[in-house]
């Protein structure tokens, strides 16, 4: 069963509130902001080649190309919520996130350059 789409107004408000409060934002706001930005990524870069994980809040498949169907995906990006939201909003570049070890990326298609920032 597909998850209900987060309304753009609600999602953008959550991202703005997270940005204003940073470490002080509630878990609910952090979760909503992450889920909304993952939703945007899945919509803007539709596909099933890459799995993007932001535990414990969500994961999406994106990027056009070969479809993954079973077992561990060959192309995975994983990061924590603050790093993901910094990438999504453009306050952290993909290259800087990789260089500092804040992003774990495996597989030859595990690259979001050109898809970030989302907002």
Backbone torsions as a table, in degrees:
resi	resn	phi	psi	omega
1	UNK	NA	129.7	-179.1
2	UNK	-73.7	144.5	176.6
3	UNK	-74.3	144.6	179.4
4	UNK	-63.4	141.1	179.3
5	UNK	-69.4	136.0	176.6
6	UNK	-80.8	128.1	178.6
7	UNK	-59.8	139.0	-178.2
8	UNK	-58.7	-40.6	179.5
9	UNK	-63.5	-43.3	179.2
10	UNK	-66.9	-44.8	-179.1
11	UNK	-64.5	-45.3	179.0
12	UNK	-63.5	-38.1	177.9
13	UNK	-63.3	-39.8	178.5
14	UNK	-65.3	-41.8	178.8
15	UNK	-64.5	-42.6	178.4
16	UNK	-62.8	-43.8	179.9
17	UNK	-64.8	-41.1	177.0
18	UNK	-60.3	-46.4	-178.6
19	UNK	-61.8	-37.5	-179.4
20	UNK	-71.3	-33.8	-175.4
21	UNK	-101.9	-19.6	-177.1
22	UNK	47.0	-116.9	-177.1
23	UNK	-64.9	-13.4	-178.9
24	UNK	-91.6	-6.7	-178.3
25	UNK	-67.3	143.9	179.9
26	UNK	-66.8	160.5	178.1
27	UNK	-60.7	-37.9	179.8
28	UNK	-63.3	-42.0	178.7
29	UNK	-67.1	-44.8	178.4
30	UNK	-58.3	-46.6	-179.4
31	UNK	-62.5	-45.2	-179.7
32	UNK	-64.2	-42.6	179.1
33	UNK	-62.5	-42.7	178.5
34	UNK	-65.0	-49.1	-177.9
35	UNK	-62.3	-37.7	179.0
36	UNK	-66.6	-45.2	-178.6
37	UNK	-69.7	-33.2	173.4
38	UNK	-64.9	-39.7	176.4
39	UNK	-59.4	-44.9	178.1
40	UNK	-60.5	-43.5	179.3
41	UNK	-60.2	-47.1	-179.4
42	UNK	-62.1	-33.9	179.0
43	UNK	-75.9	-41.8	-174.7
44	UNK	-81.2	-24.5	-179.5
45	UNK	-128.4	57.9	-174.3
46	UNK	-59.2	140.4	177.9
47	UNK	154.5	-172.7	-177.1
48	UNK	-137.4	22.6	-176.8
49	UNK	-84.7	-32.9	-174.1
50	UNK	-122.7	134.7	174.0
51	UNK	-104.5	125.7	178.1
52	UNK	-108.5	121.8	-176.4
53	UNK	-117.2	133.5	174.5
54	UNK	-132.0	80.5	-176.9
55	UNK	-68.6	146.4	-0.2
56	UNK	-94.2	15.6	-168.2
57	UNK	-89.9	-29.6	-178.7
58	UNK	174.2	171.7	176.6
59	UNK	-153.9	146.0	176.3
60	UNK	-138.8	157.5	170.0
61	UNK	-103.9	141.5	-176.8
62	UNK	-153.6	-178.9	177.6
63	UNK	71.2	123.3	179.2
64	UNK	-66.4	146.1	178.9
65	UNK	147.1	-161.1	-178.4
66	UNK	-57.8	136.5	-177.8
67	UNK	-85.0	136.2	174.3
68	UNK	-96.8	132.9	-176.6
69	UNK	-122.6	-30.8	-175.7
70	UNK	-141.0	151.8	175.4
71	UNK	74.0	-162.1	-179.8
72	UNK	-73.1	127.5	179.7
73	UNK	-62.7	143.3	179.3
74	UNK	-75.1	-19.3	-178.4
75	UNK	-126.9	112.4	-174.8
76	UNK	-136.5	138.2	169.3
77	UNK	-120.5	130.1	178.3
78	UNK	-136.3	139.4	178.7
79	UNK	-157.0	169.7	177.4
80	UNK	-85.0	169.2	-175.7
81	UNK	-60.7	-48.1	-179.9
82	UNK	-60.0	-39.8	178.4
83	UNK	-65.9	-45.8	179.5
84	UNK	-58.9	-45.6	-178.3
85	UNK	-67.7	-32.6	174.8
86	UNK	-66.4	-40.8	176.2
87	UNK	-64.2	-46.1	-176.3
88	UNK	-63.9	-32.4	-177.7
89	UNK	-97.5	-5.0	176.5
90	UNK	87.5	10.2	177.7
91	UNK	-86.8	-5.8	174.1
92	UNK	-137.2	132.2	178.2
93	UNK	-85.9	156.5	177.9
94	UNK	-58.2	-45.7	-178.6
95	UNK	-61.8	-43.8	179.4
96	UNK	-66.5	-38.3	177.7
97	UNK	-63.0	-41.3	176.7
98	UNK	-67.5	-45.1	-176.7
99	UNK	-63.1	-32.0	-178.7
100	UNK	-92.2	-0.8	178.6
101	UNK	78.1	12.9	179.4
102	UNK	-79.7	-15.3	178.9
103	UNK	-118.9	130.4	171.4
104	UNK	-102.8	118.2	-178.2
105	UNK	-129.5	125.3	178.6
106	UNK	-131.4	143.1	-178.7
107	UNK	103.4	151.6	-175.1
108	UNK	-71.3	-15.6	178.2
109	UNK	-105.8	14.0	-178.3
110	UNK	-85.4	70.7	-176.1
111	UNK	-147.0	125.5	-179.6
112	UNK	-108.5	12.9	175.9
113	UNK	-60.4	134.1	-178.7
114	UNK	93.3	-12.8	178.8
115	UNK	-111.6	-10.3	-179.7
116	UNK	-121.2	148.6	-1.0
117	UNK	-74.7	161.4	-179.0
118	UNK	-91.0	-29.8	-177.1
119	UNK	-115.4	NA	NA
